[in-house]
């Protein structure tokens, strides 16, 4: 099963990074208010970028790395 790191832009202009094994349903959950607590009050969200990984462990390491970056560098993480 492959995992995906994704970057969302929230309605307030902030970014949210997360991982999932079903990107389409995860974005729907964020927009329905059933996703992460952070995005519940910041809908609608839209997908800026995503990157596939072979397993959850690799995706989690990438999520941790992107969350340490300043906002202007986050989108470049996917290049």
N, CA, C and O atoms as a CHARMM CRD file, in Angstrom:
* protein
*
  316
    1    1 UNK  N      0.84100  -1.17600   0.00000 PROA 1      0.00000
    2    1 UNK  CA     0.00000   0.00000   0.00000 PROA 1      0.00000
    3    1 UNK  C      0.88800   1.24100   0.00000 PROA 1      0.00000
    4    1 UNK  O      1.78300   1.36400   0.83600 PROA 1      0.00000
    5    2 UNK  N      0.64600   2.15400  -0.92600 PROA 2      0.00000
    6    2 UNK  CA     1.45000   3.37600  -0.95400 PROA 2      0.00000
    7    2 UNK  C      0.79700   4.45700  -0.09900 PROA 2      0.00000
    8    2 UNK  O     -0.41700   4.48000   0.10400 PROA 2      0.00000
    9    3 UNK  N      1.64400   5.34000   0.38900 PROA 3      0.00000
   10    3 UNK  CA     1.20400   6.46100   1.22000 PROA 3      0.00000
   11    3 UNK  C      1.55900   7.75400   0.51800 PROA 3      0.00000
   12    3 UNK  O      2.43000   7.78600  -0.35100 PROA 3      0.00000
   13    4 UNK  N      0.88600   8.80600   0.89600 PROA 4      0.00000
   14    4 UNK  CA     1.03300  10.08400   0.22500 PROA 4      0.00000
   15    4 UNK  C      1.22200  11.19500   1.25900 PROA 4      0.00000
   16    4 UNK  O      0.48800  11.27100   2.24500 PROA 4      0.00000
   17    5 UNK  N      2.19600  12.03700   1.02600 PROA 5      0.00000
   18    5 UNK  CA     2.36000  13.27800   1.78000 PROA 5      0.00000
   19    5 UNK  C      1.64100  14.34700   0.97300 PROA 5      0.00000
   20    5 UNK  O      1.81400  14.42300  -0.24300 PROA 5      0.00000
   21    6 UNK  N      0.84000  15.17300   1.63000 PROA 6      0.00000
   22    6 UNK  CA     0.11100  16.20400   0.90900 PROA 6      0.00000
   23    6 UNK  C      0.22500  17.54100   1.62600 PROA 6      0.00000
   24    6 UNK  O      0.43500  17.60000   2.83800 PROA 6      0.00000
   25    7 UNK  N      0.08200  18.61400   0.85200 PROA 7      0.00000
   26    7 UNK  CA     0.12500  19.96500   1.38000 PROA 7      0.00000
   27    7 UNK  C     -1.14800  20.67300   0.94800 PROA 7      0.00000
   28    7 UNK  O     -1.45900  20.75000  -0.24100 PROA 7      0.00000
   29    8 UNK  N     -1.88000  21.18800   1.92700 PROA 8      0.00000
   30    8 UNK  CA    -3.11500  21.90900   1.66800 PROA 8      0.00000
   31    8 UNK  C     -2.93200  23.38400   1.97400 PROA 8      0.00000
   32    8 UNK  O     -2.12500  23.75700   2.82500 PROA 8      0.00000
   33    9 UNK  N     -3.68300  24.21600   1.27600 PROA 9      0.00000
   34    9 UNK  CA    -3.79200  25.61800   1.65600 PROA 9      0.00000
   35    9 UNK  C     -5.18500  25.81200   2.21900 PROA 9      0.00000
   36    9 UNK  O     -6.17800  25.47800   1.57200 PROA 9      0.00000
   37   10 UNK  N     -5.25700  26.35000   3.41900 PROA 10     0.00000
   38   10 UNK  CA    -6.53000  26.58100   4.09800 PROA 10     0.00000
   39   10 UNK  C     -7.10200  27.93500   3.69300 PROA 10     0.00000
   40   10 UNK  O     -6.40700  28.75400   3.09100 PROA 10     0.00000
   41   11 UNK  N     -8.36200  28.16800   4.02200 PROA 11     0.00000
   42   11 UNK  CA    -9.03500  29.40500   3.63100 PROA 11     0.00000
   43   11 UNK  C     -8.38900  30.64800   4.22500 PROA 11     0.00000
   44   11 UNK  O     -8.55300  31.74100   3.68300 PROA 11     0.00000
   45   12 UNK  N     -7.65500  30.50500   5.33100 PROA 12     0.00000
   46   12 UNK  CA    -6.98300  31.65800   5.94300 PROA 12     0.00000
   47   12 UNK  C     -5.57200  31.86200   5.38400 PROA 12     0.00000
   48   12 UNK  O     -4.83900  32.72700   5.86200 PROA 12     0.00000
   49   13 UNK  N     -5.18500  31.06900   4.37300 PROA 13     0.00000
   50   13 UNK  CA    -3.87500  31.20200   3.75100 PROA 13     0.00000
   51   13 UNK  C     -2.78700  30.35200   4.39200 PROA 13     0.00000
   52   13 UNK  O     -1.66900  30.29200   3.88100 PROA 13     0.00000
   53   14 UNK  N     -3.09800  29.70000   5.49600 PROA 14     0.00000
   54   14 UNK  CA    -2.10700  28.84500   6.15200 PROA 14     0.00000
   55   14 UNK  C     -1.99700  27.51000   5.41700 PROA 14     0.00000
   56   14 UNK  O     -2.87700  27.13200   4.64400 PROA 14     0.00000
   57   15 UNK  N     -0.89800  26.81000   5.67800 PROA 15     0.00000
   58   15 UNK  CA    -0.66200  25.50100   5.07900 PROA 15     0.00000
   59   15 UNK  C     -0.86800  24.41000   6.12000 PROA 15     0.00000
   60   15 UNK  O     -0.64700  24.60500   7.31500 PROA 15     0.00000
   61   16 UNK  N     -1.30100  23.24900   5.62200 PROA 16     0.00000
   62   16 UNK  CA    -1.42600  22.05700   6.46500 PROA 16     0.00000
   63   16 UNK  C     -0.80600  20.89300   5.70400 PROA 16     0.00000
   64   16 UNK  O     -1.13600  20.66300   4.54000 PROA 16     0.00000
   65   17 UNK  N      0.08100  20.16700   6.34800 PROA 17     0.00000
   66   17 UNK  CA     0.69500  18.98400   5.74900 PROA 17     0.00000
   67   17 UNK  C      0.23900  17.74800   6.49700 PROA 17     0.00000
   68   17 UNK  O      0.11800  17.75900   7.72200 PROA 17     0.00000
   69   18 UNK  N     -0.01200  16.68800   5.75700 PROA 18     0.00000
   70   18 UNK  CA    -0.42900  15.43600   6.37300 PROA 18     0.00000
   71   18 UNK  C     -0.08700  14.26800   5.47600 PROA 18     0.00000
   72   18 UNK  O      0.41400  14.44400   4.36600 PROA 18     0.00000
   73   19 UNK  N     -0.36400  13.06700   5.97100 PROA 19     0.00000
   74   19 UNK  CA    -0.15800  11.85700   5.17900 PROA 19     0.00000
   75   19 UNK  C     -1.45200  11.06300   5.14000 PROA 19     0.00000
   76   19 UNK  O     -2.29300  11.17500   6.03200 PROA 19     0.00000
   77   20 UNK  N     -1.59700  10.26800   4.10600 PROA 20     0.00000
   78   20 UNK  CA    -2.78500   9.43400   3.95100 PROA 20     0.00000
   79   20 UNK  C     -2.50400   8.33000   2.94600 PROA 20     0.00000
   80   20 UNK  O     -1.54000   8.39300   2.18200 PROA 20     0.00000
   81   21 UNK  N     -3.35700   7.32400   2.96000 PROA 21     0.00000
   82   21 UNK  CA    -3.29200   6.29200   1.92200 PROA 21     0.00000
   83   21 UNK  C     -4.49600   6.40300   0.98100 PROA 21     0.00000
   84   21 UNK  O     -4.69200   5.55000   0.11500 PROA 21     0.00000
   85   22 UNK  N     -5.30900   7.46900   1.15600 PROA 22     0.00000
   86   22 UNK  CA    -6.45600   7.74100   0.28600 PROA 22     0.00000
   87   22 UNK  C     -6.64500   9.25200   0.20600 PROA 22     0.00000
   88   22 UNK  O     -7.44100   9.82100   0.95200 PROA 22     0.00000
   89   23 UNK  N     -5.92400   9.89100  -0.68400 PROA 23     0.00000
   90   23 UNK  CA    -5.87500  11.35000  -0.75200 PROA 23     0.00000
   91   23 UNK  C     -7.23500  11.97600  -1.04000 PROA 23     0.00000
   92   23 UNK  O     -7.61500  12.95000  -0.39000 PROA 23     0.00000
   93   24 UNK  N     -7.95400  11.44400  -1.98200 PROA 24     0.00000
   94   24 UNK  CA    -9.25700  12.01700  -2.34900 PROA 24     0.00000
   95   24 UNK  C    -10.21100  12.04900  -1.15100 PROA 24     0.00000
   96   24 UNK  O    -10.83300  13.07500  -0.87600 PROA 24     0.00000
   97   25 UNK  N    -10.32100  10.93200  -0.44900 PROA 25     0.00000
   98   25 UNK  CA   -11.21700  10.88800   0.71100 PROA 25     0.00000
   99   25 UNK  C    -10.71800  11.75400   1.85700 PROA 25     0.00000
  100   25 UNK  O    -11.51900  12.31600   2.60400 PROA 25     0.00000
  101   26 UNK  N     -9.40400  11.86600   2.00100 PROA 26     0.00000
  102   26 UNK  CA    -8.85200  12.68700   3.08300 PROA 26     0.00000
  103   26 UNK  C     -9.16100  14.16000   2.85400 PROA 26     0.00000
  104   26 UNK  O     -9.50600  14.86900   3.80000 PROA 26     0.00000
  105   27 UNK  N     -9.04500  14.62800   1.63000 PROA 27     0.00000
  106   27 UNK  CA    -9.37400  16.02400   1.33900 PROA 27     0.00000
  107   27 UNK  C    -10.86300  16.27600   1.57100 PROA 27     0.00000
  108   27 UNK  O    -11.24300  17.31700   2.10600 PROA 27     0.00000
  109   28 UNK  N    -11.69600  15.32900   1.17000 PROA 28     0.00000
  110   28 UNK  CA   -13.13900  15.45500   1.44000 PROA 28     0.00000
  111   28 UNK  C    -13.39400  15.55100   2.93900 PROA 28     0.00000
  112   28 UNK  O    -14.22000  16.35200   3.37800 PROA 28     0.00000
  113   29 UNK  N    -12.69400  14.74400   3.72000 PROA 29     0.00000
  114   29 UNK  CA   -12.86300  14.77300   5.18100 PROA 29     0.00000
  115   29 UNK  C    -12.46100  16.13400   5.73900 PROA 29     0.00000
  116   29 UNK  O    -13.15600  16.68200   6.59400 PROA 29     0.00000
  117   30 UNK  N    -11.35600  16.67700   5.26600 PROA 30     0.00000
  118   30 UNK  CA   -10.94000  18.00700   5.72300 PROA 30     0.00000
  119   30 UNK  C    -12.02600  19.04400   5.40600 PROA 30     0.00000
  120   30 UNK  O    -12.37100  19.86100   6.26000 PROA 30     0.00000
  121   31 UNK  N    -12.55400  19.01000   4.20300 PROA 31     0.00000
  122   31 UNK  CA   -13.56000  19.99500   3.80100 PROA 31     0.00000
  123   31 UNK  C    -14.91900  19.77500   4.45500 PROA 31     0.00000
  124   31 UNK  O    -15.71700  20.70700   4.54700 PROA 31     0.00000
  125   32 UNK  N    -15.19000  18.55100   4.91100 PROA 32     0.00000
  126   32 UNK  CA   -16.44900  18.25700   5.60600 PROA 32     0.00000
  127   32 UNK  C    -16.36200  18.53300   7.09900 PROA 32     0.00000
  128   32 UNK  O    -17.35300  18.40400   7.81700 PROA 32     0.00000
  129   33 UNK  N    -15.17800  18.91300   7.56800 PROA 33     0.00000
  130   33 UNK  CA   -15.00900  19.18700   8.99300 PROA 33     0.00000
  131   33 UNK  C    -14.71600  17.95500   9.82000 PROA 33     0.00000
  132   33 UNK  O    -14.76100  18.01200  11.04900 PROA 33     0.00000
  133   34 UNK  N    -14.41600  16.83900   9.17000 PROA 34     0.00000
  134   34 UNK  CA   -14.11800  15.60500   9.90100 PROA 34     0.00000
  135   34 UNK  C    -12.65300  15.21600   9.76900 PROA 34     0.00000
  136   34 UNK  O    -12.26200  14.12000  10.17200 PROA 34     0.00000
  137   35 UNK  N    -11.84400  16.10100   9.20900 PROA 35     0.00000
  138   35 UNK  CA   -10.41200  15.84800   9.06700 PROA 35     0.00000
  139   35 UNK  C     -9.68500  16.28700  10.32000 PROA 35     0.00000
  140   35 UNK  O    -10.20800  16.15500  11.42600 PROA 35     0.00000
  141   36 UNK  N     -8.50600  16.79700  10.15500 PROA 36     0.00000
  142   36 UNK  CA    -7.68000  17.23700  11.28000 PROA 36     0.00000
  143   36 UNK  C     -8.32400  18.41600  12.01600 PROA 36     0.00000
  144   36 UNK  O     -9.02300  19.23500  11.42000 PROA 36     0.00000
  145   37 UNK  N     -8.07600  18.47900  13.29500 PROA 37     0.00000
  146   37 UNK  CA    -8.60500  19.56400  14.12200 PROA 37     0.00000
  147   37 UNK  C     -8.17400  20.92900  13.57400 PROA 37     0.00000
  148   37 UNK  O     -8.94900  21.88400  13.59100 PROA 37     0.00000
  149   38 UNK  N     -6.93900  21.00900  13.09100 PROA 38     0.00000
  150   38 UNK  CA    -6.41000  22.26700  12.57100 PROA 38     0.00000
  151   38 UNK  C     -7.24200  22.80200  11.40600 PROA 38     0.00000
  152   38 UNK  O     -7.46300  24.00900  11.31500 PROA 38     0.00000
  153   39 UNK  N     -7.69900  21.93500  10.52900 PROA 39     0.00000
  154   39 UNK  CA    -8.40600  22.39600   9.32700 PROA 39     0.00000
  155   39 UNK  C     -9.89500  22.61600   9.54900 PROA 39     0.00000
  156   39 UNK  O    -10.54700  23.20800   8.68900 PROA 39     0.00000
  157   40 UNK  N    -10.45100  22.17500  10.64200 PROA 40     0.00000
  158   40 UNK  CA   -11.90800  22.26100  10.84900 PROA 40     0.00000
  159   40 UNK  C    -12.44900  23.68300  10.75000 PROA 40     0.00000
  160   40 UNK  O    -13.52500  23.88800  10.18700 PROA 40     0.00000
  161   41 UNK  N    -11.75000  24.64100  11.26800 PROA 41     0.00000
  162   41 UNK  CA   -12.22600  26.02000  11.20200 PROA 41     0.00000
  163   41 UNK  C    -11.63000  26.80900  10.05700 PROA 41     0.00000
  164   41 UNK  O    -11.80600  28.02500   9.97800 PROA 41     0.00000
  165   42 UNK  N    -10.93600  26.13400   9.17900 PROA 42     0.00000
  166   42 UNK  CA   -10.23000  26.81700   8.10300 PROA 42     0.00000
  167   42 UNK  C    -10.63800  26.30500   6.71500 PROA 42     0.00000
  168   42 UNK  O     -9.85600  26.39200   5.76900 PROA 42     0.00000
  169   43 UNK  N    -11.83000  25.78700   6.59700 PROA 43     0.00000
  170   43 UNK  CA   -12.30800  25.27600   5.31300 PROA 43     0.00000
  171   43 UNK  C    -12.84500  26.42300   4.46700 PROA 43     0.00000
  172   43 UNK  O    -13.23400  27.44900   5.02500 PROA 43     0.00000
  173   44 UNK  N    -12.88000  26.29300   3.16400 PROA 44     0.00000
  174   44 UNK  CA   -12.43300  25.12200   2.42700 PROA 44     0.00000
  175   44 UNK  C    -10.90900  25.08800   2.28100 PROA 44     0.00000
  176   44 UNK  O    -10.23400  26.11700   2.32600 PROA 44     0.00000
  177   45 UNK  N    -10.40100  23.88400   2.10600 PROA 45     0.00000
  178   45 UNK  CA    -8.97800  23.69900   1.84800 PROA 45     0.00000
  179   45 UNK  C     -8.81700  23.23500   0.40700 PROA 45     0.00000
  180   45 UNK  O     -9.72900  22.64000  -0.16700 PROA 45     0.00000
  181   46 UNK  N     -7.66100  23.50800  -0.17100 PROA 46     0.00000
  182   46 UNK  CA    -7.39800  22.94700  -1.49900 PROA 46     0.00000
  183   46 UNK  C     -5.97100  22.42400  -1.56300 PROA 46     0.00000
  184   46 UNK  O     -5.06100  22.94000  -0.91400 PROA 46     0.00000
  185   47 UNK  N     -5.81200  21.40200  -2.35300 PROA 47     0.00000
  186   47 UNK  CA    -4.54500  20.69200  -2.48300 PROA 47     0.00000
  187   47 UNK  C     -3.53800  21.52000  -3.27800 PROA 47     0.00000
  188   47 UNK  O     -3.82200  21.94900  -4.39700 PROA 47     0.00000
  189   48 UNK  N     -2.36200  21.73900  -2.69500 PROA 48     0.00000
  190   48 UNK  CA    -1.27700  22.43100  -3.38400 PROA 48     0.00000
  191   48 UNK  C     -0.31400  21.44600  -4.03500 PROA 48     0.00000
  192   48 UNK  O      0.14600  21.66600  -5.15600 PROA 48     0.00000
  193   49 UNK  N     -0.01000  20.35100  -3.32500 PROA 49     0.00000
  194   49 UNK  CA     0.97000  19.38500  -3.83700 PROA 49     0.00000
  195   49 UNK  C      0.83200  18.07100  -3.09100 PROA 49     0.00000
  196   49 UNK  O      0.28500  18.01900  -1.98900 PROA 49     0.00000
  197   50 UNK  N      1.33500  17.01200  -3.70700 PROA 50     0.00000
  198   50 UNK  CA     1.37500  15.70800  -3.05300 PROA 50     0.00000
  199   50 UNK  C      2.56300  14.92300  -3.59200 PROA 50     0.00000
  200   50 UNK  O      3.06300  15.18900  -4.68500 PROA 50     0.00000
  201   51 UNK  N      2.99900  13.95700  -2.80700 PROA 51     0.00000
  202   51 UNK  CA     4.13400  13.11900  -3.19600 PROA 51     0.00000
  203   51 UNK  C      3.92000  11.72700  -2.62400 PROA 51     0.00000
  204   51 UNK  O      3.59800  11.57700  -1.44500 PROA 51     0.00000
  205   52 UNK  N      4.09900  10.71600  -3.45600 PROA 52     0.00000
  206   52 UNK  CA     3.88500   9.33300  -3.03900 PROA 52     0.00000
  207   52 UNK  C      5.13200   8.73800  -2.39900 PROA 52     0.00000
  208   52 UNK  O      6.26100   9.06600  -2.76600 PROA 52     0.00000
  209   53 UNK  N      4.89800   7.85600  -1.43700 PROA 53     0.00000
  210   53 UNK  CA     5.95700   7.11900  -0.74200 PROA 53     0.00000
  211   53 UNK  C      5.56700   5.65400  -0.69300 PROA 53     0.00000
  212   53 UNK  O      4.38500   5.31600  -0.75700 PROA 53     0.00000
  213   54 UNK  N      6.55900   4.78700  -0.58000 PROA 54     0.00000
  214   54 UNK  CA     6.31600   3.34400  -0.60000 PROA 54     0.00000
  215   54 UNK  C      5.63000   2.82600   0.65500 PROA 54     0.00000
  216   54 UNK  O      4.90600   1.83100   0.60300 PROA 54     0.00000
  217   55 UNK  N      5.85500   3.50100   1.79200 PROA 55     0.00000
  218   55 UNK  CA     5.24700   3.01300   3.03400 PROA 55     0.00000
  219   55 UNK  C      4.97700   4.17200   3.98400 PROA 55     0.00000
  220   55 UNK  O      5.40900   5.30100   3.75400 PROA 55     0.00000
  221   56 UNK  N      4.25700   3.86700   5.04900 PROA 56     0.00000
  222   56 UNK  CA     3.85800   4.89300   6.01200 PROA 56     0.00000
  223   56 UNK  C      5.06700   5.50700   6.71200 PROA 56     0.00000
  224   56 UNK  O      5.08600   6.70800   6.98200 PROA 56     0.00000
  225   57 UNK  N      6.05500   4.70300   6.99900 PROA 57     0.00000
  226   57 UNK  CA     7.24000   5.18900   7.70300 PROA 57     0.00000
  227   57 UNK  C      7.93700   6.29200   6.91000 PROA 57     0.00000
  228   57 UNK  O      8.29500   7.32800   7.47000 PROA 57     0.00000
  229   58 UNK  N      8.13000   6.07300   5.61600 PROA 58     0.00000
  230   58 UNK  CA     8.77400   7.08300   4.77300 PROA 58     0.00000
  231   58 UNK  C      7.92100   8.34600   4.69200 PROA 58     0.00000
  232   58 UNK  O      8.44300   9.45900   4.74800 PROA 58     0.00000
  233   59 UNK  N      6.61800   8.17100   4.56100 PROA 59     0.00000
  234   59 UNK  CA     5.70900   9.31800   4.49000 PROA 59     0.00000
  235   59 UNK  C      5.73100  10.10900   5.79900 PROA 59     0.00000
  236   59 UNK  O      5.70200  11.33900   5.78000 PROA 59     0.00000
  237   60 UNK  N      5.78100   9.41600   6.92400 PROA 60     0.00000
  238   60 UNK  CA     5.83000  10.09100   8.23000 PROA 60     0.00000
  239   60 UNK  C      7.11900  10.88500   8.39500 PROA 60     0.00000
  240   60 UNK  O      7.09800  11.99800   8.92100 PROA 60     0.00000
  241   61 UNK  N      8.22500  10.33100   7.95500 PROA 61     0.00000
  242   61 UNK  CA     9.50200  11.06300   8.03100 PROA 61     0.00000
  243   61 UNK  C      9.44700  12.32100   7.16800 PROA 61     0.00000
  244   61 UNK  O      9.93100  13.37800   7.57400 PROA 61     0.00000
  245   62 UNK  N      8.86500  12.20700   5.99200 PROA 62     0.00000
  246   62 UNK  CA     8.73800  13.36200   5.10700 PROA 62     0.00000
  247   62 UNK  C      7.80700  14.41400   5.71600 PROA 62     0.00000
  248   62 UNK  O      8.07300  15.61200   5.61900 PROA 62     0.00000
  249   63 UNK  N      6.72400  13.97000   6.33900 PROA 63     0.00000
  250   63 UNK  CA     5.79300  14.90000   6.99900 PROA 63     0.00000
  251   63 UNK  C      6.51100  15.65000   8.11600 PROA 63     0.00000
  252   63 UNK  O      6.35000  16.86300   8.25500 PROA 63     0.00000
  253   64 UNK  N      7.28600  14.95100   8.89400 PROA 64     0.00000
  254   64 UNK  CA     8.03000  15.57900   9.97700 PROA 64     0.00000
  255   64 UNK  C      9.00800  16.61800   9.41900 PROA 64     0.00000
  256   64 UNK  O      9.15900  17.70200   9.98300 PROA 64     0.00000
  257   65 UNK  N      9.66400  16.28300   8.32000 PROA 65     0.00000
  258   65 UNK  CA    10.63700  17.20000   7.71500 PROA 65     0.00000
  259   65 UNK  C      9.96200  18.45600   7.17500 PROA 65     0.00000
  260   65 UNK  O     10.46500  19.56200   7.37300 PROA 65     0.00000
  261   66 UNK  N      8.83600  18.29800   6.50000 PROA 66     0.00000
  262   66 UNK  CA     8.17100  19.46000   5.90900 PROA 66     0.00000
  263   66 UNK  C      7.59700  20.38400   6.98800 PROA 66     0.00000
  264   66 UNK  O      7.55600  21.60100   6.80700 PROA 66     0.00000
  265   67 UNK  N      7.16300  19.81500   8.09000 PROA 67     0.00000
  266   67 UNK  CA     6.60500  20.62900   9.15800 PROA 67     0.00000
  267   67 UNK  C      7.66500  21.48300   9.85000 PROA 67     0.00000
  268   67 UNK  O      7.32900  22.45500  10.52500 PROA 67     0.00000
  269   68 UNK  N      8.92500  21.13600   9.69000 PROA 68     0.00000
  270   68 UNK  CA    10.01300  21.92000  10.27200 PROA 68     0.00000
  271   68 UNK  C     10.44100  23.08200   9.36900 PROA 68     0.00000
  272   68 UNK  O     11.16700  23.97400   9.80900 PROA 68     0.00000
  273   69 UNK  N      9.99800  23.07300   8.11900 PROA 69     0.00000
  274   69 UNK  CA    10.38500  24.12300   7.17700 PROA 69     0.00000
  275   69 UNK  C      9.54400  25.37800   7.36400 PROA 69     0.00000
  276   69 UNK  O      8.37900  25.29000   7.75300 PROA 69     0.00000
  277   70 UNK  N     10.12500  26.55000   7.09100 PROA 70     0.00000
  278   70 UNK  CA     9.32000  27.76800   7.07500 PROA 70     0.00000
  279   70 UNK  C      8.34800  27.72300   5.89100 PROA 70     0.00000
  280   70 UNK  O      8.61600  27.06500   4.88600 PROA 70     0.00000
  281   71 UNK  N      7.23200  28.41900   6.01500 PROA 71     0.00000
  282   71 UNK  CA     6.18400  28.38200   4.99600 PROA 71     0.00000
  283   71 UNK  C      6.69000  28.61800   3.57600 PROA 71     0.00000
  284   71 UNK  O      6.27500  27.89200   2.67200 PROA 71     0.00000
  285   72 UNK  N      7.57200  29.60200   3.33100 PROA 72     0.00000
  286   72 UNK  CA     7.98800  29.83100   1.93100 PROA 72     0.00000
  287   72 UNK  C      8.72800  28.65200   1.29600 PROA 72     0.00000
  288   72 UNK  O      8.82600  28.58900   0.07000 PROA 72     0.00000
  289   73 UNK  N      9.24600  27.72500   2.08800 PROA 73     0.00000
  290   73 UNK  CA     9.99700  26.59200   1.53800 PROA 73     0.00000
  291   73 UNK  C      9.17200  25.31200   1.42100 PROA 73     0.00000
  292   73 UNK  O      9.61900  24.34800   0.80000 PROA 73     0.00000
  293   74 UNK  N      7.98900  25.29000   2.00200 PROA 74     0.00000
  294   74 UNK  CA     7.19600  24.05500   2.02600 PROA 74     0.00000
  295   74 UNK  C      6.81800  23.56300   0.63700 PROA 74     0.00000
  296   74 UNK  O      6.95000  22.37200   0.35700 PROA 74     0.00000
  297   75 UNK  N      6.35900  24.43500  -0.22800 PROA 75     0.00000
  298   75 UNK  CA     5.94600  24.00200  -1.55800 PROA 75     0.00000
  299   75 UNK  C      7.13000  23.46600  -2.35500 PROA 75     0.00000
  300   75 UNK  O      6.97000  22.53700  -3.14700 PROA 75     0.00000
  301   76 UNK  N      8.30800  24.03600  -2.15900 PROA 76     0.00000
  302   76 UNK  CA     9.50900  23.57500  -2.83600 PROA 76     0.00000
  303   76 UNK  C      9.92700  22.18100  -2.43800 PROA 76     0.00000
  304   76 UNK  O     10.67900  21.53600  -3.16900 PROA 76     0.00000
  305   77 UNK  N      9.46000  21.69100  -1.29500 PROA 77     0.00000
  306   77 UNK  CA     9.75400  20.34300  -0.82200 PROA 77     0.00000
  307   77 UNK  C      9.26000  19.30600  -1.83700 PROA 77     0.00000
  308   77 UNK  O      9.81400  18.20900  -1.91300 PROA 77     0.00000
  309   78 UNK  N      8.25200  19.63100  -2.59600 PROA 78     0.00000
  310   78 UNK  CA     7.63700  18.70400  -3.53700 PROA 78     0.00000
  311   78 UNK  C      8.28200  18.73400  -4.92200 PROA 78     0.00000
  312   78 UNK  O      7.94600  17.91800  -5.78000 PROA 78     0.00000
  313   79 UNK  N      9.19500  19.66000  -5.14000 PROA 79     0.00000
  314   79 UNK  CA     9.82700  19.79200  -6.46800 PROA 79     0.00000
  315   79 UNK  C     10.82500  18.68500  -6.72300 PROA 79     0.00000
  316   79 UNK  O     11.44400  18.64500  -7.78700 PROA 79     0.00000
